[in-house]
Amino acid sequence: MGHIHWYPGHIAKAQRDLKEKLSLVDVIIEVLDARIPISSSYKNIQNLIGNKPRIILLNKSDLSDPNYNKLWAKKLEEESCAPVIVTDLNNQKDINLIIDKIVETTNPIMLELLKKGLLPRAARSMVVGMPNVGKSSTINRLIRKGKTKTGAKAGVTRQQQWVRINRKVELLDTPGIIPTVQDDQKQAIKLACVNSIGENAYEAEYVARELIKLIQEAGYEELLRNYYKVEDEITLENIALARNWIVKGANPDVERTSHFILSNFREGKIGKITLEKPSK
């Protein structure tokens, strides 16, 4: 029960596919979950992208603790030397910021092409990240801003389309899912908490119990206590009893409570919570 078995299939093939797509773009937009910036990042991203410029989106900031969003942005910028944008993608201003940053980041590349005597073209960008960090939402919001599909380009399969965001920016309309063998259980638990790992890889009760611990360790015990109206120790059993969720034999309904807590956390109902804090 106490283990997450998450080994995405065809990892080598997935990495080849991703590298093939990356070879076609000028800039990478990496999406992280603001609640777990470390666990939702790919440790070997630099090996994957080489010297291509990168823009980091600290996404789902509407669900994370605002006190830590700017601190994380500053820390990530210092460590990666890449610009970081804090976003929840519900704000059109955020979308405009992303587009402006793509133009600014790729400007040296475009100037280099002109120096070589090549015709000017739009900068090509691609969104990458772990599952369920908001890649598709990012693409959809950017596409809605642009709307015009420009069709397939050489070396890209027909399923992959380029979308003209504006005259200076094009976006690959399929996200790059970062493949990784998950061998760090602490990271796996956090990814399961934010729904970045398929539910068939873990038991809800195990992850819900770990989530309660993580929330308390991160300093948000009061949010849990207030939301679930629990005066005693905060456990799945006590939360079930507080809601009068009882199963046969007058036992607390732990299964129902586990799914309930995971759902509440993912939707931000318990409160704005950041599970990982930037070290000083």
LINPE-V855119 format. One record per pair of residues at least 4 apart in sequence whose C-alpha atoms are under 7 Angstrom apart, sorted by the first residue. I is the first residue (numbers start at 1). GAP is how many residues later the second one is. D is the distance in Angstrom with one decimal. If there is no record, write none. Layout:
i & gap & d
I & GAP & D
I & GAP & D
This chain:
i & gap & d
1 & 202 & 6.5
1 & 205 & 6.6
2 & 204 & 6.0
3 & 199 & 6.9
4 & 181 & 6.9
4 & 184 & 6.7
4 & 197 & 5.7
4 & 198 & 5.1
5 & 196 & 5.1
5 & 197 & 6.7
6 & 176 & 6.0
6 & 195 & 5.6
7 & 174 & 5.2
7 & 175 & 6.1
8 & 171 & 7.0
8 & 173 & 6.7
10 & 4 & 6.0
11 & 4 & 6.1
11 & 168 & 5.9
11 & 169 & 6.8
12 & 4 & 6.3
13 & 4 & 6.1
14 & 4 & 6.1
14 & 165 & 6.3
15 & 4 & 6.1
15 & 164 & 6.4
16 & 4 & 6.1
17 & 4 & 6.4
18 & 4 & 6.1
18 & 158 & 6.0
19 & 4 & 6.2
19 & 29 & 6.8
22 & 27 & 6.9
25 & 99 & 4.9
25 & 100 & 5.4
25 & 101 & 6.6
26 & 26 & 6.6
26 & 80 & 6.8
26 & 97 & 6.2
26 & 98 & 5.2
26 & 99 & 5.9
27 & 25 & 6.1
27 & 26 & 5.1
27 & 27 & 5.7
27 & 79 & 6.8
27 & 97 & 6.6
27 & 98 & 5.0
27 & 99 & 6.8
28 & 25 & 6.4
28 & 26 & 4.7
28 & 27 & 6.2
28 & 97 & 5.8
28 & 98 & 5.2
28 & 99 & 6.1
29 & 25 & 5.8
29 & 26 & 4.8
29 & 27 & 5.9
29 & 97 & 5.9
29 & 98 & 4.7
29 & 99 & 6.1
30 & 24 & 6.9
30 & 25 & 6.1
30 & 26 & 4.8
30 & 27 & 6.1
30 & 97 & 6.0
30 & 98 & 5.0
30 & 99 & 5.6
31 & 25 & 6.0
31 & 26 & 4.8
31 & 27 & 6.3
31 & 28 & 6.4
31 & 97 & 6.3
31 & 98 & 5.2
31 & 102 & 6.4
31 & 103 & 6.8
31 & 104 & 6.4
32 & 5 & 5.8
32 & 8 & 5.5
32 & 9 & 6.1
32 & 25 & 6.0
32 & 26 & 5.1
32 & 27 & 5.8
32 & 97 & 6.7
32 & 101 & 5.9
33 & 4 & 5.6
33 & 7 & 5.9
33 & 25 & 6.0
33 & 26 & 5.2
33 & 27 & 6.0
33 & 100 & 5.4
34 & 24 & 5.1
34 & 25 & 5.5
34 & 26 & 5.8
34 & 27 & 5.5
34 & 30 & 6.0
34 & 35 & 6.9
35 & 29 & 5.1
35 & 238 & 6.5
35 & 239 & 4.2
35 & 240 & 5.6
35 & 241 & 6.7
36 & 4 & 5.9
36 & 238 & 6.6
36 & 239 & 5.9
36 & 240 & 5.4
37 & 4 & 6.3
37 & 239 & 7.0
39 & 148 & 5.2
39 & 151 & 6.9
39 & 152 & 6.8
40 & 90 & 6.3
40 & 151 & 6.9
44 & 4 & 6.5
45 & 4 & 6.2
46 & 4 & 5.5
54 & 28 & 5.9
55 & 27 & 5.8
55 & 28 & 5.4
55 & 29 & 6.2
56 & 26 & 6.8
56 & 27 & 6.2
56 & 28 & 4.7
56 & 29 & 6.3
57 & 27 & 5.8
57 & 28 & 5.0
57 & 29 & 6.0
57 & 30 & 6.6
58 & 26 & 6.9
58 & 27 & 6.0
58 & 28 & 4.7
58 & 29 & 5.9
59 & 27 & 6.2
59 & 28 & 4.9
59 & 29 & 5.4
59 & 75 & 6.9
60 & 4 & 6.8
60 & 27 & 6.5
60 & 28 & 4.7
61 & 8 & 6.9
61 & 25 & 6.6
61 & 26 & 5.7
61 & 27 & 5.1
62 & 26 & 5.6
63 & 205 & 5.2
63 & 209 & 5.0
63 & 210 & 6.6
64 & 208 & 4.7
64 & 209 & 4.7
64 & 210 & 5.0
65 & 4 & 6.7
65 & 207 & 4.7
65 & 208 & 4.9
65 & 209 & 5.3
68 & 4 & 6.0
69 & 4 & 6.2
69 & 17 & 6.9
70 & 4 & 6.2
71 & 4 & 6.2
71 & 207 & 7.0
72 & 4 & 6.0
72 & 206 & 6.0
73 & 4 & 6.1
73 & 11 & 5.7
73 & 13 & 6.9
74 & 4 & 6.3
75 & 4 & 6.2
76 & 4 & 5.8
77 & 4 & 5.2
77 & 5 & 5.4
77 & 6 & 5.8
77 & 7 & 6.0
87 & 7 & 5.9
89 & 5 & 6.2
89 & 6 & 6.7
89 & 49 & 6.7
91 & 4 & 7.0
92 & 4 & 6.4
93 & 4 & 6.2
94 & 4 & 6.3
95 & 4 & 6.4
95 & 47 & 6.5
96 & 4 & 6.1
97 & 4 & 6.1
98 & 4 & 6.2
99 & 4 & 6.5
100 & 4 & 6.2
101 & 4 & 5.9
102 & 4 & 6.1
103 & 4 & 5.9
103 & 65 & 6.7
103 & 66 & 6.9
106 & 4 & 6.3
106 & 17 & 6.5
107 & 4 & 6.2
108 & 4 & 6.2
109 & 4 & 6.4
110 & 4 & 6.5
111 & 4 & 6.3
112 & 4 & 6.4
113 & 4 & 6.6
113 & 5 & 5.4
114 & 4 & 5.2
114 & 5 & 6.5
114 & 6 & 6.3
122 & 45 & 6.1
122 & 46 & 4.3
122 & 47 & 4.8
122 & 48 & 6.0
123 & 45 & 6.0
123 & 46 & 4.8
123 & 47 & 5.9
124 & 45 & 6.2
124 & 46 & 4.9
124 & 47 & 5.8
125 & 45 & 6.1
125 & 46 & 4.8
125 & 47 & 6.4
126 & 45 & 5.8
126 & 46 & 5.3
126 & 49 & 6.9
127 & 8 & 6.2
127 & 48 & 5.3
127 & 49 & 6.1
128 & 7 & 6.6
128 & 47 & 5.7
128 & 48 & 4.3
128 & 49 & 5.8
128 & 50 & 6.6
129 & 4 & 6.8
129 & 6 & 6.6
129 & 47 & 6.5
129 & 48 & 5.5
129 & 49 & 5.4
130 & 47 & 5.8
130 & 48 & 5.3
131 & 46 & 6.4
131 & 65 & 5.1
132 & 63 & 6.7
132 & 64 & 5.1
134 & 4 & 6.1
135 & 4 & 6.3
135 & 40 & 6.1
136 & 4 & 6.0
136 & 39 & 6.5
137 & 4 & 6.1
138 & 4 & 6.2
139 & 4 & 5.9
139 & 34 & 6.5
140 & 4 & 6.0
141 & 4 & 6.4
142 & 4 & 6.5
142 & 23 & 6.7
143 & 4 & 5.1
143 & 20 & 6.7
143 & 22 & 6.3
145 & 20 & 6.3
146 & 18 & 5.8
146 & 19 & 3.8
146 & 20 & 6.0
147 & 16 & 6.8
147 & 18 & 6.9
148 & 15 & 5.6
148 & 16 & 5.3
149 & 12 & 6.7
149 & 13 & 5.8
149 & 14 & 4.2
149 & 15 & 6.0
150 & 11 & 7.0
150 & 12 & 5.3
150 & 13 & 5.5
150 & 14 & 6.2
151 & 10 & 5.2
151 & 11 & 5.7
152 & 4 & 6.3
152 & 6 & 5.8
152 & 8 & 6.5
152 & 9 & 5.2
152 & 10 & 6.4
156 & 4 & 6.3
160 & 12 & 6.8
160 & 13 & 6.5
160 & 14 & 6.3
161 & 11 & 5.9
161 & 12 & 5.6
162 & 8 & 6.2
162 & 9 & 5.5
162 & 10 & 4.7
162 & 11 & 6.0
163 & 7 & 5.4
163 & 8 & 5.2
163 & 9 & 6.4
163 & 10 & 6.5
164 & 5 & 6.2
164 & 6 & 4.5
164 & 7 & 6.6
165 & 4 & 5.4
165 & 5 & 5.5
165 & 6 & 6.9
182 & 6 & 6.6
184 & 4 & 6.2
185 & 4 & 6.1
186 & 4 & 6.5
187 & 4 & 6.2
188 & 4 & 6.1
189 & 4 & 6.2
189 & 18 & 6.4
190 & 4 & 6.6
191 & 4 & 6.2
191 & 5 & 5.0
191 & 6 & 6.1
192 & 4 & 5.5
192 & 5 & 5.0
193 & 14 & 6.6
193 & 18 & 6.5
193 & 69 & 6.5
194 & 72 & 5.7
203 & 4 & 6.6
204 & 4 & 5.9
204 & 54 & 5.8
204 & 55 & 6.2
205 & 4 & 6.1
205 & 50 & 6.3
205 & 53 & 5.1
206 & 4 & 6.4
207 & 4 & 6.0
208 & 4 & 6.3
208 & 50 & 5.3
208 & 53 & 6.6
208 & 54 & 6.1
209 & 4 & 6.6
209 & 27 & 6.9
210 & 4 & 6.2
211 & 4 & 6.1
212 & 4 & 6.3
213 & 4 & 6.1
214 & 4 & 6.1
214 & 61 & 6.6
215 & 4 & 6.6
215 & 5 & 5.6
215 & 6 & 6.5
215 & 60 & 6.5
216 & 4 & 5.3
216 & 5 & 4.6
218 & 57 & 5.7
220 & 4 & 6.8
221 & 4 & 6.2
222 & 4 & 6.0
223 & 4 & 6.0
223 & 47 & 6.3
223 & 48 & 6.5
224 & 4 & 6.0
224 & 46 & 6.4
225 & 4 & 5.5
225 & 5 & 5.2
225 & 6 & 6.8
227 & 43 & 5.9
228 & 11 & 6.2
229 & 13 & 6.9
230 & 4 & 6.5
230 & 8 & 6.9
230 & 9 & 6.4
230 & 12 & 6.6
234 & 4 & 6.4
234 & 5 & 6.9
235 & 4 & 6.2
236 & 4 & 6.1
236 & 18 & 6.0
236 & 21 & 6.4
236 & 22 & 6.8
237 & 4 & 6.2
237 & 15 & 5.5
237 & 17 & 6.1
238 & 4 & 6.1
239 & 4 & 6.5
240 & 4 & 6.0
240 & 5 & 5.1
240 & 12 & 5.5
240 & 13 & 6.0
240 & 14 & 6.6
240 & 17 & 5.8
241 & 4 & 5.9
241 & 11 & 5.9
245 & 7 & 5.9
245 & 8 & 5.4
246 & 4 & 5.7
246 & 5 & 5.5
246 & 6 & 4.6
246 & 7 & 5.1
247 & 4 & 5.3
247 & 5 & 6.1
247 & 6 & 5.5
253 & 4 & 6.3
254 & 4 & 6.0
255 & 4 & 6.6
256 & 4 & 6.2
257 & 4 & 6.1
258 & 4 & 6.3
259 & 4 & 6.1
260 & 4 & 6.1
261 & 4 & 6.2
262 & 4 & 6.2
263 & 4 & 6.2
264 & 4 & 6.2
264 & 5 & 5.1
264 & 6 & 6.1
265 & 4 & 6.1
265 & 5 & 5.9
268 & 4 & 6.1
